[in-house]
Amino acid sequence: MDDQKKWGNWSTNDNMDLNHEHKKLTEILNDLFELIKYKKGRQELARILSKMTDFSFNYFKEEDEYLTLSSIEFNEVKNSQRNYILKVATYNVDLLSVNPPSPKEIIAFLEEWWLKHVLCQEKDL
């Protein structure tokens, strides 16, 4: 599976702080692609889910700071942030179950979240 995302494809605006955080999301996606390609186990998936959690803390903090300067609907963005946090928490709980989350499912979630949250909601920042 050589679908790894290149950083240049994921830069969305002139805000360097947010783009730096966007780059971290591409690193997470690349980690997931490697997890599939090299058939890594639950321990690696747990590490990636931790990175997804860390990403949300840093990214949403930066994003909230810039929301006050933009015309973006704050409630819509906050709902998207909450949905991301809830989904990642669910993946963490599922990791402990008999059927852990599929890396492909997580990739699909991140790509959809990217399209809806970053490309649509953040484009005016």
C-alpha positions as CSV (number, residue, x, y, z in Angstrom):
1,M,0.0,0.0,0.0
2,D,1.9,3.0,-1.2
3,D,-0.8,5.6,-0.7
4,Q,1.3,7.8,1.6
5,K,0.4,11.4,1.5
6,K,3.0,14.0,0.8
7,W,3.1,17.1,2.9
8,G,2.7,19.6,0.0
9,N,-0.7,18.1,-0.8
10,W,-2.1,18.9,2.6
11,S,-1.1,22.6,3.0
12,T,-4.4,24.6,3.1
13,N,-3.7,28.2,3.9
14,D,-1.0,30.8,4.7
15,N,-1.3,30.1,8.5
16,M,2.0,28.5,9.3
17,D,1.0,27.3,12.7
18,L,-2.0,25.4,11.4
19,N,-0.1,24.1,8.4
20,H,2.5,22.7,10.8
21,E,-0.3,20.8,12.6
22,H,-1.7,19.7,9.2
23,K,1.7,18.2,8.6
24,K,1.4,16.1,11.8
25,L,-1.9,14.7,10.5
26,T,-0.1,13.5,7.3
27,E,2.5,11.8,9.5
28,I,-0.3,10.0,11.3
29,L,-1.8,8.9,8.0
30,N,1.6,7.7,6.8
31,D,2.1,5.8,10.1
32,L,-1.3,4.0,9.4
33,F,-0.2,3.2,5.8
34,E,3.0,1.7,7.2
35,L,1.1,-0.2,9.8
36,I,-0.9,-1.9,7.1
37,K,2.0,-2.4,4.7
38,Y,4.3,-4.0,7.3
39,K,1.5,-5.7,9.3
40,K,2.4,-4.1,12.6
41,G,0.4,-5.0,15.6
42,R,-1.8,-3.5,18.3
43,Q,1.1,-1.8,20.1
44,E,1.9,0.3,17.0
45,L,-1.8,1.0,16.6
46,A,-1.9,2.2,20.2
47,R,1.0,4.5,19.5
48,I,-0.8,6.0,16.4
49,L,-4.0,6.5,18.4
50,S,-2.0,8.4,21.0
51,K,-0.5,10.6,18.3
52,M,-4.1,11.3,17.1
53,T,-5.1,12.3,20.6
54,D,-2.0,14.6,20.9
55,F,-2.8,16.1,17.5
56,S,-6.2,17.1,18.7
57,F,-4.9,18.9,21.8
58,N,-2.4,20.9,19.9
59,Y,-4.4,21.5,16.7
60,F,-7.7,22.4,18.3
61,K,-5.9,24.9,20.6
62,E,-4.2,26.6,17.6
63,E,-7.4,26.5,15.6
64,D,-9.5,28.0,18.4
65,E,-7.1,30.9,18.6
66,Y,-7.5,31.7,14.9
67,L,-11.3,31.2,15.0
68,T,-11.6,34.4,16.9
69,L,-10.0,36.2,13.9
70,S,-12.1,34.6,11.2
71,S,-15.6,34.6,9.8
72,I,-16.0,30.8,10.3
73,E,-19.0,29.6,12.3
74,F,-17.5,28.7,15.7
75,N,-20.2,26.2,16.7
76,E,-19.8,24.2,13.5
77,V,-16.0,23.9,14.0
78,K,-16.4,23.0,17.7
79,N,-18.9,20.3,16.7
80,S,-16.4,18.9,14.2
81,Q,-13.7,19.0,16.9
82,R,-15.9,17.1,19.4
83,N,-16.7,14.5,16.8
84,Y,-13.0,13.9,16.1
85,I,-12.3,13.6,19.9
86,L,-15.2,11.2,20.3
87,K,-14.2,9.0,17.4
88,V,-10.6,8.8,18.6
89,A,-11.7,7.9,22.1
90,T,-14.0,5.2,20.6
91,Y,-11.0,3.8,18.6
92,N,-9.0,3.7,21.9
93,V,-11.7,1.7,23.7
94,D,-12.2,-0.6,20.7
95,L,-8.4,-1.3,20.7
96,L,-8.9,-3.2,24.0
97,S,-11.7,-5.3,22.5
98,V,-11.6,-8.6,20.6
99,N,-12.1,-6.6,17.4
100,P,-9.7,-3.6,17.4
101,P,-10.4,-0.8,14.9
102,S,-9.2,-1.4,11.3
103,P,-6.4,0.9,10.2
104,K,-8.2,1.3,6.9
105,E,-11.3,2.5,8.8
106,I,-9.2,5.0,10.7
107,I,-7.6,6.2,7.4
108,A,-11.0,6.7,5.9
109,F,-12.2,8.6,8.9
110,L,-9.1,10.9,8.9
111,E,-9.4,11.6,5.2
112,E,-13.2,12.4,5.5
113,W,-12.6,14.6,8.5
114,W,-9.8,16.4,6.6
115,L,-12.1,17.1,3.7
116,K,-15.0,18.3,5.9
117,H,-13.2,20.0,8.7
118,V,-10.0,21.4,7.3
119,L,-10.7,22.0,3.6
120,C,-14.3,23.2,4.0
121,Q,-14.4,24.9,7.5
122,E,-10.9,26.2,7.7
123,K,-10.4,27.5,4.2
124,D,-11.1,31.1,5.2
125,L,-8.5,31.3,8.1
